[in-house]
Amino acid sequence: MANLKRTPLFPLYAGHNTVRCIDFGGWALPVQFSSIQKEHEAVRQRAGLFDVSHMGEVLVTGVFAEKYLQQLTTNDVGKLQDGRAQYSLMCYPDGGVVDDLLVYRLTADQYMLVINASNIDKDIQWMRLHLLGDVELENISDTTALLAIQGPHAETILSTATSAAINELKSFRFTPDADVFGVKALISRTGYTGEDGFEIYLHADDAPAVWEGLLEAGQEYGLLPAGLGARDTLRFEATLPLYGHELSPATSPLEAGLGYFVKLEKERFIGREVLLTQQREGLRRKLIGIESIDRGIPRSHYRVFADGRCIGEVTSGTQSPTLKRNLGLALLESSYCDIDTELEVEIRGKRLKARVVPTPFYKRQR
């Protein structure tokens, strides 16, 4: 892993005897610290701490910043106020997805975009191609670290580390100048697990001390460091999309079930015309949930059959650690997407029975 990129916390991984790192899009990242099952359970029942410093951050500044982002993204940036964030997508003219992202409004002429690590170069190239007016882009990914503390005890633990009134933050709100263990940070009530929690953006040099401080503060609450494995099973249960699986240049946000984040009433944004046509004429494909009836786990890229022919494929799948059910997300022809429709999933050369089930698979009790 000598040639892989490393987050500022990489030197601390060695302090965990059972940590296992993998190559994730060119980064050396922990897939687990103890076990995926234990880390998943900790986030659902107590709290987990993730190093997601590989994610990309881009500052967008200028008087025309809002207008630029309105044309670049599918959600309505005009509805944001200072201290608020929104989930959104960037699309190609044909409606396929460039990337999904978070948009943070810092001020009227300054925003921060958070993009997927594997897409940083591609996204910035796309953004530069569509620059407008006085807008300037600054890639701050290398100097920015990102920690995510998620779970029922996340607020209690983080409150011991900051004087910021995080208990007053609503979902998708943030405070830009918080103090965490004496370090300046942006704290956002966002996450990727289906649980309540916070994401902490701070300078890369400050990340190790904050990471260790949070782990120490969270010991009595059962906080565990968590890796990519649990992050994936948690987001899957909550039916949160993963780029390269549920989202891709060949899949539109509407097909992926993300119509809520596509504001077609906006005057103009890249991909709008195709998405309007999809809405008007009806979707040919939809992302739905499936559950195995026969023994077998539906995995990514497994083909799905009905009436003797292939009607689509699984985008993500696993045995749900919380629900103990063999579940999958699949992009299928729309005529086969009604709940309880019987299907077959090809697993190791055999077609095993499955059925369409409601999503999200898991939803926390508020």
QUIFENRA-V989769 format. One line per field, one symbol per residue. ss: DSSP state (A for helix, B for strand, O for the rest). psi: psi as a letter, one per 20 degrees, with the letter a starting at -180 (. if undefined). burial: b if it has 9 or more other ideal C-beta (glycine too) atoms within 8 Angstrom, else e. A space follows every 50 residues. Layout:
ss = ???
psi = ???
burial = ???
//
This chain:
ss = OOOOBOOOOAAAAOOOOOOBBBBBOOBBBBBBOOOAAAAAAAAAAOOBBB BOOOOBBBBBBOOOAAAAAAAABOOOAAAOOOOBBBBBBBBOOOOBBBBB BBBBBBBOOBBBBBBOAAAAAAAAAAAAAOOOOOOBBBBOAAABBBBBBB OOOAAAAAAOOBOOOAAAOOOOBBBBBBBBOOBBBBBBOOOOOOOOBBBB BBBAAAAAAAAAAAAAAOAAAOOBBBOAAAAAAAAAAOOOOOBOOOBBOO BBOOOOOOAAAOOOOOOOOOOAAAAAAAAAAOOOBBBBBBBBOOOOOOOO OOBBBBOOBBBBBBBBBBBOOOOOOBBBBBBBBAAAOOOOOBBBBBBOOB BBBBBBBOOOOOOOOO
psi = jhjqqqriighihiiohjqoqronkjqoqphqgfqggghghgghheqqpq okiiqqpppoqqhjgghghhhhrhrnhiiqrpjqrqqaqpqrhjirpgqq rpopogahkpqpporqgijgggghgghhhkqpcjpqpoojghjpqpqppq rhjgggghhiiqiqmhiiprpkqqpilrooljppqpppmrakiirqaqpo prqhhigghgghgggghigijkpqqqahghhghghghjlpqppifhqrij pqhghjkkhhjoniiqgpqpiggghgggggiqphqqprqqppgrpqpprp ipqpqqkjrpjaqphqqroohgikqoqqpqorphikjqpjpprppooliq oqqrqpqqqqhppqp.
burial = eeebeebbbeebbeebeebebbebeebbbbbbbeebebbbbbbbebbbbb bbbbbbbbbbbbebbbbbbbbbbbbebeebeeebbbbbbbbbeebbbbbb bbbbbeeeebbbbbbbbebbebbbebbeebeeeebebebbbeebbbbbbb bebbbebbbebbeeebeebeebbbbeebbbbebebbbbbbbbbbbbbbbb bbbbebbbbbbbbbbebbeebbbbbbbbbbbbbbbbbbbebbbebbbbee bbbbbbbbeebbeeebeebbbbebbbebbeeeeebbbbbbbbeeebbbbe ebbbbbeeeebbbbbbbbebbbbeebbbbbbbbbebbeeebebbbbbeee ebbbbbbebbbbeeee
//
